[in-house]
């Protein structure tokens, strides 16, 4: 089973918690034991699993990405001017895999699944695939 979600991001850099979307689809699928893949088909956005208890973690990560990949760099040649967004997305990655057990995502106590926007605001999509086994 696979499902596509559309979300609207509101900032240039933003982490959107999509854990509840993913869990709702796992529940809808009826799969009790298996794997779920969350995939982002964009080159300036990604998917990650990280802490979902303290919002400062998201803010700190965005700040540190900005330090590592500044938006403006004298040597960047990409005409759209969003090389930093491509670098951030490549660092984060385009997908995450989570074990499903007893119909629930097997995440740590403080973990959540995030859609990571690095070139917003935009209308974005992500896909969730649930596989039994």
trRosetta pair geometry for C-beta under 8 A, 3 or more apart (Angstrom, degrees):
i j d omega theta_ij theta_ji phi_ij phi_ji
1 25 7.6 -174 122 172 119 100
1 29 4.6 -171 53 -120 152 111
1 31 7.6 -149 28 -30 122 119
1 129 7.2 161 88 -151 48 53
1 130 5.0 -6 64 53 99 100
2 127 6.1 -1 -173 -175 105 107
2 128 6.9 165 -152 85 57 49
2 129 4.6 -15 -101 -101 92 78
2 130 7.7 -173 -80 19 44 65
3 25 5.1 -139 30 -127 143 136
3 127 7.1 161 83 -154 41 61
3 128 5.2 -9 58 57 90 96
4 125 5.7 -7 -174 -169 102 117
4 126 7.6 164 -152 84 59 32
4 127 5.4 -29 -99 -99 68 77
5 18 7.3 155 80 -149 158 125
5 21 5.6 18 -85 -176 162 146
5 125 6.6 156 82 -153 47 63
5 126 5.6 -13 59 59 97 78
5 127 7.7 177 18 -88 73 29
5 128 7.1 40 -10 -8 109 106
6 123 6.3 2 -175 -180 105 97
6 124 7.1 159 -154 84 57 39
6 125 5.2 -32 -97 -94 65 78
7 16 6.1 152 157 126 155 165
7 18 7.5 -99 -52 -92 152 114
7 115 6.3 131 49 70 153 165
7 123 7.5 170 88 -155 36 54
7 124 5.4 -20 64 65 83 90
7 125 7.6 152 18 -95 70 29
7 126 7.2 1 7 8 114 101
8 121 7.1 31 171 178 77 107
8 122 7.7 -148 -146 107 55 32
8 123 5.4 -27 -100 -101 74 69
8 124 7.6 156 -97 19 24 74
9 14 5.2 163 -161 58 109 136
9 16 6.5 -120 -103 -39 87 131
9 45 8.0 -161 -35 -108 152 133
9 115 7.8 -133 -77 116 111 116
9 117 4.0 105 -131 -85 161 165
9 120 3.8 -86 104 -121 127 152
9 121 4.9 -160 99 -139 76 69
9 122 5.6 18 43 47 107 62
9 123 8.0 -165 16 -83 72 21
9 124 6.0 36 -17 -1 107 121
10 14 6.5 100 53 -77 69 165
10 120 6.9 33 51 143 16 136
10 121 5.0 2 -136 -107 18 129
11 14 4.2 124 56 -55 104 114
11 117 6.9 129 74 92 72 129
11 120 5.6 65 85 85 35 121
11 121 6.1 55 -8 -69 14 89
12 117 7.6 -177 148 129 25 101
12 118 7.4 7 154 -178 70 33
12 119 6.8 -15 -162 -132 72 20
12 120 5.4 -174 -119 61 21 68
12 121 7.3 -70 -65 -36 39 55
13 62 4.6 134 134 -148 128 115
13 65 7.0 174 -147 79 143 130
13 66 7.1 -104 -22 -61 168 104
13 88 7.6 -81 -119 173 109 172
13 117 6.5 172 -142 97 27 76
13 118 5.7 20 -109 -121 78 52
13 120 7.4 -178 -46 32 20 99
14 62 7.7 20 -80 -96 25 141
14 116 7.7 172 88 -154 46 42
14 117 4.4 7 53 52 87 116
14 120 6.0 -34 17 36 115 148
14 121 7.9 32 1 -98 140 75
15 48 7.7 -56 -132 54 114 111
15 50 7.7 -51 -161 54 151 127
15 58 4.4 -133 44 -142 134 116
15 61 7.1 48 -42 73 141 131
15 62 7.1 -133 -19 -55 101 108
15 114 4.4 -14 -171 -167 98 137
15 115 7.4 151 -159 75 48 46
15 116 5.5 -13 -106 -105 74 71
15 117 7.6 -154 -71 24 29 75
16 114 6.4 135 64 -158 41 72
16 115 4.4 -17 61 59 102 99
16 116 7.9 -160 23 -71 72 27
16 117 6.8 53 -11 -14 106 107
17 20 7.4 58 129 2 97 91
17 52 5.8 90 -118 -132 129 119
17 112 4.9 -28 -137 160 104 141
17 113 7.2 101 -159 71 59 52
17 114 5.9 -42 -95 -98 47 75
18 21 4.7 -43 -173 36 81 120
18 22 6.0 82 129 -24 87 98
18 38 7.1 143 96 -153 130 143
18 113 5.4 -67 71 103 83 97
18 114 6.7 130 14 -126 87 21
18 115 5.1 70 -27 -21 130 99
18 126 6.8 -14 -143 66 172 149
19 22 5.8 -61 -152 38 32 109
19 23 6.1 26 156 -15 69 109
19 52 6.7 -26 -17 -85 146 165
19 105 7.1 -130 -160 50 90 163
19 107 7.3 -33 -135 -24 124 169
19 112 4.5 -91 -40 -152 134 82
19 113 4.7 136 -82 30 69 86
20 23 5.8 -53 -140 41 32 109
20 24 6.1 36 158 -24 65 106
21 24 5.9 -57 -150 34 26 111
21 25 6.7 21 155 -15 62 106
21 128 7.2 -171 129 -36 96 147
22 25 6.0 -60 -155 36 31 107
22 26 6.5 33 150 -20 66 104
22 36 6.2 118 -175 144 108 149
22 38 5.9 -48 -99 -80 130 124
22 98 7.4 73 155 38 144 145
22 105 6.4 58 115 -72 114 140
22 113 5.5 26 1 52 150 153
22 128 5.4 -178 -118 -120 75 140
23 26 5.5 -51 -147 34 36 114
23 27 6.3 37 153 -19 67 104
23 104 7.2 4 -137 -143 105 61
23 105 5.5 -88 -90 -10 89 116
24 27 5.7 -53 -151 37 33 113
24 28 6.2 35 150 -20 65 107
25 28 5.3 -50 -142 39 36 115
25 29 6.2 41 155 -26 66 103
25 36 7.8 125 91 -137 109 133
25 128 5.0 111 73 101 161 144
25 130 6.5 -169 131 -34 99 125
26 29 5.8 -54 -150 31 29 114
26 31 6.2 -83 -160 60 73 101
26 36 5.8 -66 -83 -70 110 142
26 100 5.6 -172 -148 -120 130 131
26 103 6.6 142 139 -173 103 59
26 104 7.4 112 115 -120 143 19
26 105 6.4 176 -5 -54 164 81
26 130 5.7 155 -107 -106 64 136
27 30 7.9 37 170 -65 33 36
27 103 6.4 66 -104 176 63 106
29 130 4.4 -91 -59 78 176 156
30 103 7.8 -49 -162 -114 29 108
31 34 4.7 -46 174 20 130 136
31 100 5.7 50 117 113 111 155
31 103 7.0 149 92 -111 50 63
31 130 5.0 -170 11 160 149 122
31 131 7.6 98 -130 91 157 16
31 132 4.8 -143 -127 -86 107 86
32 100 7.4 164 144 134 18 105
32 101 7.7 19 157 -164 63 31
32 102 6.2 -7 -169 -127 86 22
32 103 4.9 -35 -118 -54 61 78
32 132 7.9 43 38 -132 61 98
33 100 6.4 165 -146 99 20 85
33 101 6.0 28 -113 -116 72 56
33 102 7.7 36 -71 -40 75 36
33 132 6.9 67 78 -158 64 70
33 133 6.9 -114 115 83 88 20
34 99 7.9 171 99 -160 32 54
34 100 4.7 1 62 54 71 118
34 130 6.3 81 100 177 139 78
34 131 5.0 -169 -179 95 121 54
34 132 4.4 -87 -77 -117 136 29
34 133 5.1 78 -115 33 82 61
35 97 5.9 -12 -173 -169 111 101
35 98 7.2 148 -160 76 61 40
35 99 6.2 -42 -104 -108 67 46
35 100 6.5 -152 -75 8 14 92
35 130 7.7 168 88 -153 44 47
35 131 5.0 -6 59 59 87 102
35 133 7.1 -25 3 57 92 99
36 97 7.2 158 81 -155 47 52
36 98 5.1 -16 60 61 97 92
36 100 5.6 86 -22 -46 99 113
36 105 6.8 -59 33 -105 138 93
36 128 6.3 -7 -174 -171 107 93
36 129 6.9 160 -156 82 56 48
36 130 5.0 -19 -103 -101 86 70
36 131 7.5 176 -84 20 37 70
37 95 5.9 -4 -175 -173 94 123
37 96 7.5 164 -153 83 52 42
37 97 5.4 -20 -101 -101 73 76
37 127 7.9 5 106 107 90 91
37 128 7.3 162 82 -153 52 45
37 129 4.6 -4 54 55 100 101
37 131 7.5 34 -6 -4 99 109
38 47 5.1 178 112 -159 104 152
38 95 6.2 161 83 -154 53 67
38 96 5.0 -2 53 54 104 88
38 97 7.9 -166 20 -76 71 30
38 98 7.4 30 -8 0 106 108
38 113 5.8 105 9 -176 168 138
38 126 6.3 17 -178 161 87 122
38 127 7.4 165 -155 86 43 50
38 128 5.5 -11 -103 -103 71 77
39 47 6.9 -102 -115 -7 17 149
39 94 6.3 26 -156 142 70 90
39 95 4.4 -12 -102 -101 69 106
39 126 6.5 165 82 -167 44 77
39 127 4.6 -16 62 61 99 98
39 128 7.7 179 20 -78 75 31
39 129 7.1 22 -1 0 117 106
40 45 5.3 -125 177 108 139 95
40 46 5.5 -178 54 -134 151 25
40 47 4.9 175 -17 -32 113 96
40 89 8.0 -126 106 -152 136 108
40 94 5.0 -133 62 -159 86 71
40 95 6.8 -161 17 -71 72 57
40 115 6.6 137 -90 -136 124 85
40 116 7.9 -76 -52 44 169 76
40 124 7.6 -9 -146 173 100 120
40 126 5.0 -34 -93 -111 68 96
40 127 8.0 -172 -72 22 26 74
41 94 7.5 70 -85 -168 27 122
41 125 6.5 -9 39 84 108 101
41 126 7.6 174 6 -112 76 45
41 127 7.0 55 -28 -6 106 111
42 45 4.1 33 82 38 130 103
42 46 7.9 -119 74 -56 90 43
42 89 7.2 -109 109 -136 83 148
42 94 7.9 175 55 -128 53 100
42 124 6.1 -56 -31 -140 150 105
42 125 7.8 140 -39 51 106 69
43 86 5.9 -4 149 -117 97 88
43 89 6.1 129 164 97 40 157
44 82 5.9 -9 -115 145 143 131
44 85 3.8 19 -151 142 107 120
44 86 5.8 -53 -93 -70 78 56
44 88 7.8 49 -161 62 62 98
44 89 5.3 -143 -139 -33 21 143
44 118 5.2 -131 170 76 76 95
44 119 3.6 1 145 3 140 135
45 85 7.9 -16 -53 180 52 104
45 89 5.7 18 30 -108 11 119
45 115 6.7 6 172 177 119 85
45 116 6.0 164 -166 87 67 62
45 117 5.3 -18 -115 -108 107 47
45 118 6.0 -178 -90 19 50 83
45 119 7.0 -105 -52 30 80 90
45 122 8.0 -125 -50 62 134 130
45 124 5.8 26 4 -135 176 145
46 88 7.5 -145 5 127 125 75
46 89 4.6 163 -40 -146 106 67
46 91 7.9 -131 -5 70 167 59
46 92 3.5 142 91 93 153 121
46 93 5.5 110 -164 72 126 37
46 94 5.6 -95 -128 -90 79 40
46 115 7.9 164 89 -160 35 48
46 116 4.5 -13 64 58 79 116
46 118 7.4 28 6 -11 92 120
47 92 7.1 153 54 142 28 110
47 93 6.7 -62 61 99 71 82
47 94 6.4 44 19 168 96 27
47 95 5.5 25 54 -120 132 20
47 96 4.8 -126 130 -8 113 98
47 113 6.9 -6 -170 -176 98 92
47 114 7.0 158 -155 84 51 54
47 115 6.3 -28 -100 -105 71 51
47 116 6.7 -165 -79 10 18 93
47 126 6.7 116 -77 -141 117 135
48 92 4.9 -88 -53 -163 117 102
48 93 6.9 113 -82 50 79 95
48 96 6.5 129 -130 -64 17 129
48 113 7.8 171 91 -154 35 51
48 114 5.2 -15 63 60 79 104
48 116 5.7 42 7 -35 106 130
49 96 5.2 132 -32 -150 99 148
49 98 7.3 134 -84 -78 141 106
49 107 7.1 -150 -156 -129 124 106
49 111 5.5 13 175 -168 101 113
49 112 7.1 180 -149 86 64 31
49 113 5.6 -30 -98 -99 78 62
49 114 7.3 163 -95 14 26 83
50 57 6.5 -169 146 140 116 130
50 58 7.7 138 97 -81 131 71
50 61 7.2 26 163 -58 170 158
50 111 6.9 -178 114 -136 8 70
50 112 6.9 -29 70 57 53 74
50 114 6.2 -23 33 3 98 131
51 54 6.1 -6 139 40 130 85
51 57 4.4 62 69 40 122 176
51 110 4.8 -15 -133 146 80 110
51 111 6.8 -63 -96 -96 34 43
51 112 7.3 19 140 19 19 91
52 110 6.4 174 39 173 65 56
52 111 6.4 46 2 150 102 17
52 112 2.9 78 -60 -16 137 126
52 114 7.9 -180 -86 -58 98 100
53 57 8.0 66 59 1 65 132
53 110 4.7 -60 -11 -139 119 95
54 57 5.1 96 85 -17 92 99
55 58 5.7 -45 -165 32 58 111
55 59 6.5 54 142 -15 76 105
56 59 5.4 -57 -147 43 41 113
56 60 5.8 43 155 -23 73 106
57 60 5.8 -55 -144 38 27 110
57 61 6.3 29 156 -21 63 106
58 61 5.8 -55 -147 35 29 111
58 62 6.5 27 156 -17 64 106
58 114 7.6 173 -109 -120 111 153
59 62 5.9 -56 -150 37 30 109
59 63 6.3 30 153 -18 64 108
60 63 5.6 -56 -147 38 32 112
60 64 6.2 27 157 -17 67 108
61 64 5.8 -57 -145 39 30 108
61 65 6.3 33 155 -20 65 105
62 65 5.7 -52 -147 36 30 112
62 66 6.4 33 153 -19 63 105
63 66 5.7 -56 -153 35 31 113
63 67 6.6 32 149 -20 65 103
64 67 5.4 -48 -148 33 37 113
64 68 6.3 32 154 -15 66 107
65 68 5.7 -59 -145 42 32 108
65 69 5.9 -25 172 35 70 104
65 88 5.0 56 -173 -118 130 114
65 91 7.4 180 -124 68 104 148
65 118 7.6 -101 147 -118 147 114
66 69 6.9 -75 -123 68 21 66
66 70 6.6 54 176 -105 63 49
66 71 7.1 -17 -142 -32 88 87
66 84 7.7 39 -123 180 54 139
67 70 7.5 3 -146 -66 19 78
68 87 7.9 -153 119 132 97 127
69 83 7.9 -142 -173 116 106 77
69 84 4.2 140 146 -146 102 83
69 87 4.3 179 -123 90 143 134
69 88 5.6 -145 57 -55 153 84
69 91 7.8 -147 -30 -13 139 140
70 73 5.7 126 77 -64 100 89
70 84 6.3 -110 98 -95 26 135
71 84 4.9 -93 -106 17 42 156
72 76 7.6 -132 -161 26 39 132
72 81 7.8 -12 -101 -164 72 99
73 76 4.5 96 70 -22 95 105
73 83 6.9 -79 37 73 118 132
73 84 7.4 139 -11 -61 111 97
76 81 7.4 96 117 -130 134 47
76 83 4.4 -150 -142 13 127 151
76 84 8.0 -55 -90 -36 154 74
78 81 6.8 -165 98 -48 88 19
78 82 6.9 -85 113 52 132 54
78 83 4.6 150 27 -67 133 96
78 86 7.4 157 -76 6 173 143
82 85 4.2 -19 172 25 99 122
82 86 6.5 107 119 -20 81 88
82 119 5.0 45 -161 -118 141 123
83 86 5.6 -55 -154 36 40 112
83 87 6.3 40 150 -21 70 105
84 87 5.6 -55 -149 36 33 113
84 88 6.3 33 154 -19 67 105
84 118 7.3 -143 119 169 77 113
85 88 5.8 -52 -145 36 31 110
85 89 6.3 30 156 -17 64 108
85 118 4.0 152 -141 122 78 102
85 119 3.8 47 -142 -60 161 103
86 89 5.8 -56 -145 39 29 110
86 90 6.3 29 156 -19 64 107
87 90 5.8 -56 -148 37 29 110
87 91 6.4 30 153 -21 63 107
88 91 5.7 -57 -152 34 31 113
88 92 6.4 22 156 -12 67 108
88 116 7.4 -137 143 144 107 123
88 118 4.2 173 80 -124 134 152
89 92 6.0 -57 -143 41 31 105
89 94 7.3 41 171 -76 95 77
89 116 7.3 170 -106 98 66 111
89 118 5.5 -138 -50 32 87 142
90 93 7.7 34 -175 -74 28 39
92 116 5.1 -102 -170 58 171 159
93 96 7.5 109 100 -64 121 70
96 113 6.1 -166 74 -134 148 102
98 105 5.0 0 145 -153 140 97
98 106 6.3 172 175 51 85 71
98 107 6.5 -20 -145 -67 128 86
98 113 7.0 -76 -42 -74 142 127
99 105 7.7 115 78 -162 50 50
99 106 4.0 -17 79 37 98 132
100 103 6.9 2 176 -129 103 15
100 104 6.9 159 -155 74 67 27
100 105 6.3 -41 -102 -95 69 43
100 106 6.8 -157 -92 -10 16 91
100 130 6.9 36 -30 -147 157 99
101 104 6.4 -33 72 60 60 78
101 106 5.2 51 14 -63 107 116
105 113 7.7 -98 -164 -26 159 123
107 111 4.1 -141 179 83 103 117
107 112 7.2 68 179 -82 155 29
107 113 7.6 -111 -94 -38 141 87
108 111 4.2 91 51 -13 83 117
115 124 6.8 154 171 104 136 141
115 126 5.6 -129 -103 -35 120 148
117 120 4.2 15 165 -29 132 126
117 121 7.6 22 167 -117 152 47
117 122 7.0 177 -144 38 120 96
117 124 6.7 -144 -96 -27 103 154
119 122 6.8 21 100 -16 77 135
120 124 7.8 -64 -93 -34 107 121
